[in-house]
Amino acid sequence: MRQQNSLLSTVILAIIMLTAKAFTITSRPAIARLSRLNMSTEATSIVEQCKLKIQKALETDNVTVTGAFDDPNGSHIAIQVVSNLFEGKRPVQRQQLVYKALWEELQGPVHAVDSMTCKTPSEV
């Protein structure tokens, strides 16, 4: 009976060690991603990050991103964009360009875009 308990204890310990090792190996990339996310959000707010990404993707400085309903953390945002890249595009195609620029944020910190206005310079 003692040998069985000893063997069982050894097997359980081996499983725990393997599980801990596997968890450590797989969690390191996740921890690194979280660290990068935390570092980037400390430098600028999520609203500012969204604005910069839209400006870069749509080659315009005429971008306004606000936290909707006075949302301080930017989980709900409202967007206004004026860009030459919208010329000849339907409204849905314009919105798709904006969503493409914000894809990473929409997978995490941004929960919803409550409103979006996309115009060309001639429409303003």
DSSP file with accessible surface (Angstrom, degrees, kcal/mol):
  #  RESIDUE AA STRUCTURE BP1 BP2  ACC     N-H-->O    O-->H-N    N-H-->O    O-->H-N    TCO  KAPPA ALPHA  PHI   PSI    X-CA   Y-CA   Z-CA
    1    1 A M     >        0   0  163      0, 0.0     4,-2.1     0, 0.0     5,-0.2   0.000 360.0 360.0 360.0 -39.1    0.0    0.0    0.0
    2    2 A R  H  >  +     0   0  220      1,-0.2     4,-2.5     2,-0.2     5,-0.2   0.887 360.0  52.2 -63.9 -38.5    2.9    2.4    0.8
    3    3 A Q  H  > S+     0   0  170      1,-0.2     4,-2.8     2,-0.2    -1,-0.2   0.896 108.8  50.3 -65.5 -38.5    4.5    1.7   -2.6
    4    4 A Q  H  > S+     0   0  134      2,-0.2     4,-2.8     1,-0.2    -1,-0.2   0.916 112.1  47.0 -65.6 -43.0    1.2    2.6   -4.3
    5    5 A N  H  X S+     0   0   90     -4,-2.1     4,-2.5     2,-0.2    -2,-0.2   0.900 113.8  48.5 -63.6 -41.1    0.8    5.8   -2.4
    6    6 A S  H  X S+     0   0   72     -4,-2.5     4,-2.3     2,-0.2    -2,-0.2   0.922 113.5  46.5 -65.1 -44.0    4.4    6.7   -3.1
    7    7 A L  H  X S+     0   0  114     -4,-2.8     4,-2.6     2,-0.2    -2,-0.2   0.925 113.0  49.8 -64.3 -43.7    4.0    5.9   -6.8
    8    8 A L  H  X S+     0   0   98     -4,-2.8     4,-2.7     1,-0.2     5,-0.2   0.925 110.6  50.0 -61.5 -42.8    0.8    7.9   -6.9
    9    9 A S  H  X S+     0   0   76     -4,-2.5     4,-2.6     1,-0.2    -1,-0.2   0.911 110.8  50.0 -62.2 -40.5    2.4   10.9   -5.2
   10   10 A T  H  X S+     0   0   84     -4,-2.3     4,-2.4     2,-0.2    -2,-0.2   0.921 111.6  47.7 -65.2 -43.1    5.3   10.7   -7.7
   11   11 A V  H  X S+     0   0   69     -4,-2.6     4,-2.5     2,-0.2    -2,-0.2   0.930 112.7  48.6 -64.9 -44.2    2.9   10.6  -10.7
   12   12 A I  H  X S+     0   0   83     -4,-2.7     4,-2.5     1,-0.2    -2,-0.2   0.933 111.7  49.6 -62.7 -43.2    0.9   13.5   -9.3
   13   13 A L  H  X S+     0   0  103     -4,-2.6     4,-2.5    -5,-0.2    -1,-0.2   0.921 110.5  50.4 -62.6 -41.5    4.0   15.6   -8.7
   14   14 A A  H  X S+     0   0   45     -4,-2.4     4,-2.6     1,-0.2     5,-0.2   0.915 110.8  49.1 -63.4 -41.9    5.2   14.9  -12.2
   15   15 A I  H  X S+     0   0   95     -4,-2.5     4,-2.7     2,-0.2     5,-0.2   0.929 111.3  49.4 -63.4 -43.7    1.9   16.0  -13.7
   16   16 A I  H  X S+     0   0  100     -4,-2.5     4,-2.7     1,-0.2    -2,-0.2   0.933 112.1  48.1 -62.1 -43.5    1.9   19.2  -11.7
   17   17 A M  H  X S+     0   0  120     -4,-2.5     4,-2.5     2,-0.2    -2,-0.2   0.921 113.2  47.1 -65.6 -42.4    5.5   20.0  -12.7
   18   18 A L  H  X S+     0   0  122     -4,-2.6     4,-2.8     2,-0.2     5,-0.2   0.913 113.2  48.9 -65.6 -41.1    4.7   19.3  -16.4
   19   19 A T  H  X S+     0   0   88     -4,-2.7     4,-2.7    -5,-0.2    -2,-0.2   0.930 112.1  48.2 -63.9 -44.3    1.5   21.4  -16.2
   20   20 A A  H  X S+     0   0   52     -4,-2.7     4,-2.4    -5,-0.2    -2,-0.2   0.916 112.9  48.5 -62.9 -41.3    3.4   24.3  -14.5
   21   21 A K  H  X S+     0   0  139     -4,-2.5     4,-2.4    -5,-0.2    -2,-0.2   0.936 112.7  47.6 -66.0 -44.1    6.2   24.1  -17.2
   22   22 A A  H  X S+     0   0   53     -4,-2.8     4,-2.6     1,-0.2     5,-0.3   0.919 111.9  50.5 -63.0 -41.7    3.6   24.0  -20.0
   23   23 A F  H  X S+     0   0  135     -4,-2.7     4,-2.1    -5,-0.2    -1,-0.2   0.927 110.7  49.1 -62.9 -43.1    1.8   27.0  -18.5
   24   24 A T  H  X S+     0   0   57     -4,-2.4     4,-1.2    -5,-0.2    -2,-0.2   0.931 112.4  48.1 -62.9 -43.0    4.9   29.0  -18.1
   25   25 A I  H  < S+     0   0   96     -4,-2.4     3,-0.3     1,-0.2    -2,-0.2   0.936 117.5  40.0 -65.2 -46.4    6.0   28.3  -21.7
   26   26 A T  H  X S+     0   0  100     -4,-2.6     4,-0.6     1,-0.2    -1,-0.2   0.775 113.1  54.7 -77.5 -22.3    2.6   29.2  -23.2
   27   27 A S  H  X S+     0   0   18     -4,-2.1     4,-2.7    -5,-0.3     5,-0.2   0.719  87.9  77.8 -86.7 -17.1    2.0   32.2  -21.0
   28   28 A R  H  X S+     0   0  160     -4,-1.2     4,-2.6    -3,-0.3     5,-0.2   0.932  95.9  46.1 -59.4 -47.3    5.2   34.1  -21.7
   29   29 A P  H  > S+     0   0   67      0, 0.0     4,-2.5     0, 0.0    -1,-0.2   0.915 113.1  50.9 -61.6 -37.7    4.0   35.4  -25.1
   30   30 A A  H  X S+     0   0   34     -4,-0.6     4,-2.4     2,-0.2    -2,-0.2   0.919 110.5  48.6 -64.1 -41.7    0.7   36.4  -23.6
   31   31 A I  H  X S+     0   0   95     -4,-2.7     4,-2.6     1,-0.2    -1,-0.2   0.915 110.4  51.6 -64.3 -39.8    2.5   38.2  -20.8
   32   32 A A  H  X S+     0   0   41     -4,-2.6     4,-2.5    -5,-0.2    -2,-0.2   0.919 109.7  49.4 -63.7 -41.8    4.7   40.0  -23.3
   33   33 A R  H  X S+     0   0  144     -4,-2.5     4,-2.4     1,-0.2    -1,-0.2   0.926 111.8  48.6 -62.8 -43.5    1.6   41.1  -25.3
   34   34 A L  H  X S+     0   0  101     -4,-2.4     4,-2.9     2,-0.2    -2,-0.2   0.906 110.0  52.1 -62.9 -39.7    0.0   42.4  -22.2
   35   35 A S  H  X S+     0   0   59     -4,-2.6     4,-2.6     2,-0.2    -2,-0.2   0.930 110.6  47.3 -62.5 -44.2    3.1   44.2  -21.2
   36   36 A R  H  X S+     0   0  147     -4,-2.5     4,-2.5     2,-0.2     5,-0.2   0.919 112.5  50.3 -63.5 -41.3    3.3   45.9  -24.6
   37   37 A L  H  X S+     0   0   69     -4,-2.4     4,-2.3     1,-0.2    -2,-0.2   0.946 112.3  46.4 -61.8 -46.4   -0.4   46.8  -24.4
   38   38 A N  H  X S+     0   0   87     -4,-2.9     4,-1.5     1,-0.2    -1,-0.2   0.904 112.8  50.0 -64.1 -39.4    0.0   48.3  -20.9
   39   39 A M  H  X S+     0   0  127     -4,-2.6     4,-1.2    -5,-0.2    -1,-0.2   0.921 112.2  47.2 -66.2 -40.4    3.2   50.2  -22.0
   40   40 A S  H  X S+     0   0   51     -4,-2.5     4,-1.4     1,-0.2    -2,-0.2   0.876 111.9  49.3 -72.1 -33.8    1.4   51.7  -25.1
   41   41 A T  H  < S+     0   0   47     -4,-2.3    -1,-0.2    -5,-0.2    -2,-0.2   0.774 105.0  58.9 -77.1 -22.1   -1.7   52.7  -23.2
   42   42 A E  H  < S+     0   0  157     -4,-1.5    -1,-0.2    -5,-0.2    -2,-0.2   0.870 105.0  50.2 -69.9 -35.7    0.3   54.4  -20.5
   43   43 A A  H  < S+     0   0   83     -4,-1.2     2,-0.3     1,-0.2    -2,-0.2   0.900 128.4   4.1 -70.4 -41.2    1.9   56.7  -23.1
   44   44 A T  S  < S-     0   0   50     -4,-1.4    -1,-0.2     3,-0.0     2,-0.0  -0.976  82.3-101.2-141.3 158.0   -1.4   57.8  -24.7
   45   45 A S     >  -     0   0   69     -2,-0.3     4,-2.5     1,-0.1     5,-0.2  -0.293  36.1-110.6 -73.2 164.0   -5.0   57.1  -24.0
   46   46 A I  H  > S+     0   0   14      1,-0.2     4,-2.5     2,-0.2     5,-0.2   0.875 120.5  55.7 -64.0 -33.9   -6.9   54.6  -26.1
   47   47 A V  H  > S+     0   0   27      1,-0.2     4,-2.2     2,-0.2    -1,-0.2   0.940 109.4  45.9 -63.0 -44.0   -8.9   57.5  -27.7
   48   48 A E  H  > S+     0   0   75      2,-0.2     4,-2.5     1,-0.2    -2,-0.2   0.895 110.6  53.3 -67.0 -39.3   -5.6   59.1  -28.7
   49   49 A Q  H  X S+     0   0   20     -4,-2.5     4,-2.4     2,-0.2    -1,-0.2   0.927 109.4  49.0 -60.2 -44.1   -4.2   55.8  -30.0
   50   50 A C  H  X S+     0   0    0     -4,-2.5     4,-2.4     1,-0.2     5,-0.2   0.928 110.6  50.7 -61.7 -44.5   -7.4   55.3  -32.2
   51   51 A K  H  X S+     0   0   64     -4,-2.2     4,-2.6     1,-0.2    -2,-0.2   0.934 111.1  48.0 -59.9 -46.1   -7.0   58.8  -33.5
   52   52 A L  H  X S+     0   0   79     -4,-2.5     4,-2.3     1,-0.2    -1,-0.2   0.903 111.5  50.0 -64.0 -40.0   -3.4   58.3  -34.5
   53   53 A K  H  X S+     0   0   67     -4,-2.4     4,-2.5     2,-0.2    -1,-0.2   0.902 112.2  47.1 -67.0 -39.7   -4.1   55.0  -36.2
   54   54 A I  H  X S+     0   0    0     -4,-2.4     4,-2.7     2,-0.2    -2,-0.2   0.929 110.9  52.4 -66.6 -43.4   -6.9   56.5  -38.2
   55   55 A Q  H  X>S+     0   0   36     -4,-2.6     5,-1.6    -5,-0.2     4,-0.6   0.925 113.7  43.7 -57.4 -44.8   -4.8   59.4  -39.2
   56   56 A K  H ><5S+     0   0  180     -4,-2.3     3,-0.6    -5,-0.2    -2,-0.2   0.940 116.4  44.9 -67.7 -47.6   -2.0   57.1  -40.4
   57   57 A A  H 3<5S+     0   0   49     -4,-2.5    -2,-0.2     1,-0.2    -1,-0.2   0.862 122.1  36.7 -67.9 -35.5   -4.2   54.7  -42.3
   58   58 A L  H 3<5S-     0   0    4     -4,-2.7    27,-0.5    -5,-0.2    -1,-0.2   0.300 103.2-126.8-104.4   8.3   -6.4   57.3  -44.0
   59   59 A E  T <<5 +     0   0  152     -3,-0.6     2,-0.3    -4,-0.6    25,-0.3   0.899  68.3 113.6  51.1  51.9   -3.6   59.8  -44.6
   60   60 A T      < -     0   0   23     -5,-1.6    -1,-0.2    -6,-0.2    -2,-0.2  -0.993  58.9-155.2-148.8 153.2   -5.4   62.7  -42.9
   61   61 A D  S    S+     0   0  140     -2,-0.3     2,-1.7     1,-0.1    -6,-0.1   0.446  77.5  95.0-100.7  -6.3   -5.1   65.0  -39.9
   62   62 A N        +     0   0   85     20,-0.4    20,-2.1    -7,-0.1     2,-0.4  -0.541  56.5 126.4 -89.4  71.7   -8.8   65.7  -40.0
   63   63 A V  E     -A   81   0A   4     -2,-1.7     2,-0.4    18,-0.2    18,-0.2  -0.997  36.4-172.0-131.9 133.3   -9.8   63.1  -37.4
   64   64 A T  E     +A   80   0A  59     16,-2.8    16,-2.5    -2,-0.4     2,-0.4  -0.995   6.5 176.3-126.2 123.4  -11.8   63.5  -34.2
   65   65 A V  E     +A   79   0A  14     -2,-0.4     2,-0.4    14,-0.2    14,-0.2  -0.997   8.0 175.4-125.6 126.3  -12.2   60.6  -31.8
   66   66 A T  E     -A   78   0A  70     12,-2.3    12,-2.5    -2,-0.4     2,-0.6  -0.955  39.4-108.2-129.4 150.1  -14.0   61.1  -28.5
   67   67 A G  E >   -A   77   0A  21     -2,-0.4     3,-0.9    10,-0.2    10,-0.3  -0.662  48.1-124.0 -71.7 116.9  -15.0   58.8  -25.7
   68   68 A A  G >  S+     0   0   11      8,-2.2     3,-1.1    -2,-0.6     8,-0.2  -0.367  86.0   9.5 -67.8 146.6  -18.8   58.6  -26.2
   69   69 A F  G 3  S-     0   0  180      1,-0.3    -1,-0.2     2,-0.1     8,-0.0   0.860 132.3 -63.8  54.6  38.6  -21.1   59.6  -23.3
   70   70 A D  G <  S+     0   0  156     -3,-0.9    -1,-0.3     1,-0.2    -2,-0.2   0.864  81.0 173.2  55.2  38.7  -18.1   60.9  -21.4
   71   71 A D    X   -     0   0   33     -3,-1.1     3,-0.8     5,-0.2    -1,-0.2  -0.687  18.3-162.2 -78.4 108.5  -16.6   57.5  -21.2
   72   72 A P  T 3  S+     0   0  127      0, 0.0    -1,-0.2     0, 0.0    -2,-0.1   0.805  84.6  48.3 -67.8 -28.5  -13.1   58.1  -19.6
   73   73 A N  T 3  S-     0   0  101    -27,-0.1   -27,-0.2   -28,-0.1    -2,-0.1   0.517 104.6-123.9 -94.3  -2.1  -11.5   54.8  -20.7
   74   74 A G    <   +     0   0    0     -3,-0.8     3,-0.1     2,-0.2    37,-0.1   0.736  65.2 137.6  75.3  21.4  -12.6   55.0  -24.3
   75   75 A S  S    S+     0   0   29      1,-0.2    37,-2.2    35,-0.2    36,-2.0   0.807  77.6  39.6 -72.3 -24.0  -14.5   51.6  -24.4
   76   76 A H  E    S+ b   0 112A  60     35,-0.2    -8,-2.2    -8,-0.2     2,-0.3  -0.993  83.4 179.8-120.0 125.5  -17.2   53.4  -26.4
   77   77 A I  E     -Ab  67 113A   0     35,-2.2    37,-2.5    -2,-0.5    38,-0.9  -0.882  23.6-148.2-127.4 157.5  -16.0   55.9  -29.0
   78   78 A A  E     -Ab  66 115A  18    -12,-2.5   -12,-2.3    -2,-0.3     2,-0.4  -0.970  21.6-159.4-120.2 139.1  -17.4   58.3  -31.6
   79   79 A I  E     -Ab  65 116A   0     36,-2.6    38,-2.3    -2,-0.4     2,-0.4  -0.968  16.8-178.4-128.5 137.0  -15.4   59.0  -34.8
   80   80 A Q  E     +Ab  64 117A 115    -16,-2.5   -16,-2.8    -2,-0.4     2,-0.4  -0.997  16.0 175.8-129.7 127.5  -15.5   61.8  -37.4
   81   81 A V  E     -Ab  63 118A   2     36,-2.9    38,-2.7    -2,-0.4     2,-0.5  -0.997  19.3-170.1-136.2 136.8  -13.1   61.5  -40.3
   82   82 A V  E     + b   0 119A  22    -20,-2.1   -20,-0.4    -2,-0.4     2,-0.3  -0.994  27.9 156.4-122.4 120.3  -12.5   63.6  -43.4
   83   83 A S    >   -     0   0    2     36,-2.2     3,-1.3    -2,-0.5     4,-0.1  -0.999  50.1-137.3-147.8 144.0  -10.2   62.0  -46.0
   84   84 A N  G >  S+     0   0  114     -2,-0.3     3,-1.7   -25,-0.3    -1,-0.1   0.744 102.2  73.1 -65.8 -24.8   -9.4   62.0  -49.7
   85   85 A L  G 3  S+     0   0   65    -27,-0.5    -1,-0.2     1,-0.3    35,-0.1   0.640  85.0  66.4 -68.0 -11.4   -9.3   58.2  -49.6
   86   86 A F  G X  S+     0   0    0     -3,-1.3     3,-2.2    33,-0.2    -1,-0.3   0.596  72.1 122.1 -82.5 -12.0  -13.1   58.2  -49.2
   87   87 A E  T <  S+     0   0  102     -3,-1.7     3,-0.1     1,-0.3    -3,-0.0  -0.274  83.6   6.3 -54.7 130.3  -13.5   59.6  -52.8
   88   88 A G  T 3  S+     0   0   81      1,-0.2     2,-0.4     0, 0.0    -1,-0.3   0.538 104.2 120.9  76.5   5.9  -15.6   57.2  -54.9
   89   89 A K    <   -     0   0   83     -3,-2.2    -1,-0.2     2,-0.0    -3,-0.0  -0.817  62.8-121.9-106.3 144.7  -16.4   54.9  -52.0
   90   90 A R     >  -     0   0  157     -2,-0.4     4,-2.1    -3,-0.1     3,-0.2  -0.374  36.5-102.1 -72.7 160.6  -19.8   54.0  -50.6
   91   91 A P  H  > S+     0   0   94      0, 0.0     4,-2.3     0, 0.0     5,-0.2   0.878 122.8  51.4 -53.9 -41.0  -20.5   54.8  -46.9
   92   92 A V  H  > S+     0   0   81      1,-0.2     4,-2.4     2,-0.2     5,-0.1   0.910 108.6  51.1 -65.2 -39.5  -20.0   51.2  -45.9
   93   93 A Q  H  > S+     0   0   60     -3,-0.2     4,-1.6     2,-0.2    -1,-0.2   0.887 108.9  51.9 -64.8 -36.3  -16.7   51.0  -47.7
   94   94 A R  H  X S+     0   0   25     -4,-2.1     4,-1.6     2,-0.2    -2,-0.2   0.934 110.2  47.8 -64.1 -45.8  -15.6   54.2  -45.9
   95   95 A Q  H  X S+     0   0   72     -4,-2.3     4,-3.0     1,-0.2     5,-0.2   0.891 106.8  57.5 -63.2 -37.5  -16.5   52.7  -42.5
   96   96 A Q  H  X S+     0   0  117     -4,-2.4     4,-2.4     1,-0.2    -1,-0.2   0.883 103.5  53.3 -61.1 -38.2  -14.7   49.5  -43.4
   97   97 A L  H  X S+     0   0   49     -4,-1.6     4,-1.6     2,-0.2    -1,-0.2   0.906 111.4  45.9 -62.2 -40.7  -11.5   51.5  -43.9
   98   98 A V  H  X S+     0   0    0     -4,-1.6     4,-1.4     2,-0.2    -2,-0.2   0.940 112.6  49.2 -68.3 -46.8  -11.9   53.1  -40.5
   99   99 A Y  H  < S+     0   0   87     -4,-3.0     4,-0.3     1,-0.2    -2,-0.2   0.886 107.7  55.7 -60.8 -37.1  -12.6   49.7  -38.8
  100  100 A K  H >< S+     0   0  168     -4,-2.4     3,-1.1    -5,-0.2     4,-0.3   0.916 106.1  51.0 -61.7 -39.9   -9.6   48.2  -40.5
  101  101 A A  H 3< S+     0   0   17     -4,-1.6    -1,-0.2     1,-0.2     3,-0.2   0.827 116.9  40.5 -65.4 -29.3   -7.4   50.9  -39.0
  102  102 A L  T 3X S+     0   0    1     -4,-1.4     4,-2.3     1,-0.2     3,-0.3   0.239  77.8 117.8-103.6  11.5   -8.8   50.1  -35.5
  103  103 A W  H <> S+     0   0  158     -3,-1.1     4,-0.9    -4,-0.3    -1,-0.2   0.885  76.3  48.2 -51.9 -47.0   -9.0   46.3  -35.7
  104  104 A E  H >4 S+     0   0  139     -4,-0.3     3,-0.8    -3,-0.2     4,-0.3   0.920 112.6  48.2 -61.1 -44.0   -6.5   45.7  -32.8
  105  105 A E  H >4>S+     0   0   10     -3,-0.3     5,-2.5     1,-0.2     3,-1.3   0.859 106.5  57.3 -65.9 -34.3   -8.3   48.1  -30.5
  106  106 A L  H 3<5S+     0   0   43     -4,-2.3    -1,-0.2     1,-0.3    -2,-0.2   0.694 100.8  58.7 -71.8 -15.6  -11.7   46.6  -31.3
  107  107 A Q  T <<5S-     0   0  118     -4,-0.9    -1,-0.3    -3,-0.8    -2,-0.2   0.528 127.4  -1.2 -85.6  -8.4  -10.3   43.2  -30.2
  108  108 A G  T < 5S+     0   0   52     -3,-1.3    -3,-0.1    -4,-0.3    -2,-0.1   0.200 128.5  21.6-141.2 -94.5   -9.6   44.6  -26.7
  109  109 A P  T   5S+     0   0   49      0, 0.0     2,-0.7     0, 0.0    -3,-0.2   0.764 106.1  71.2 -69.8 -27.1  -10.0   48.0  -25.1
  110  110 A V      < +     0   0    2     -5,-2.5   -35,-0.2     1,-0.2    -2,-0.2  -0.806  54.6 179.1 -94.3 118.2  -12.6   49.4  -27.5
  111  111 A H        -     0   0  140    -36,-2.0     2,-0.3    -2,-0.7   -35,-0.2   0.853  63.1  -5.1 -83.7 -38.1  -16.0   47.8  -27.0
  112  112 A A  E     -b   76   0A  25    -37,-2.2   -35,-2.2     3,-0.0     2,-0.7  -0.997  49.6-132.7-158.2 149.9  -18.0   49.7  -29.5
  113  113 A V  E     -b   77   0A  23     -2,-0.3   -35,-0.2   -37,-0.2     3,-0.1  -0.941  25.0-172.0-101.4 109.4  -18.0   52.6  -32.0
  114  114 A D  E     +     0   0A  64    -37,-2.5     2,-0.3    -2,-0.7   -36,-0.2   0.810  66.9   3.8 -77.3 -31.5  -21.2   54.4  -31.2
  115  115 A S  E     -b   78   0A  62    -38,-0.9   -36,-2.6    -3,-0.1     2,-0.3  -0.987  60.3-171.8-152.8 149.3  -21.2   56.8  -34.1
  116  116 A M  E     -b   79   0A  27     -2,-0.3     2,-0.5   -38,-0.2   -36,-0.2  -0.968   3.2-171.6-145.8 127.8  -19.0   57.3  -37.2
  117  117 A T  E     -b   80   0A  56    -38,-2.3   -36,-2.9    -2,-0.3     2,-0.5  -0.986   8.2-177.0-119.5 121.7  -19.0   60.1  -39.8
  118  118 A C  E     +b   81   0A  19     -2,-0.5     2,-0.3   -38,-0.2   -36,-0.2  -0.968  13.1 162.6-124.4 115.0  -16.9   59.6  -42.9
  119  119 A K  E     -b   82   0A  89    -38,-2.7   -36,-2.2    -2,-0.5   -33,-0.2  -0.905  34.7-124.8-130.1 158.4  -16.7   62.4  -45.4
  120  120 A T    >>  -     0   0    2     -2,-0.3     3,-1.4   -38,-0.2     4,-0.6  -0.579  39.6-105.3 -89.8 162.7  -14.5   63.6  -48.3
  121  121 A P  G >4 S+     0   0   60      0, 0.0     3,-1.0     0, 0.0    -1,-0.1   0.871 121.7  56.4 -59.1 -32.1  -13.1   67.1  -48.2
  122  122 A S  G 34 S+     0   0   95      1,-0.2   -38,-0.0   -38,-0.0    -3,-0.0   0.701 102.8  56.2 -73.0 -16.8  -15.7   68.2  -50.9
  123  123 A E  G <4        0   0   91     -3,-1.4    -1,-0.2     0, 0.0   -41,-0.0   0.533 360.0 360.0 -88.9  -9.6  -18.5   67.0  -48.6
  124  124 A V    <<        0   0  119     -3,-1.0   -42,-0.0    -4,-0.6    -4,-0.0  -0.486 360.0 360.0 -81.6 360.0  -17.5   69.2  -45.7
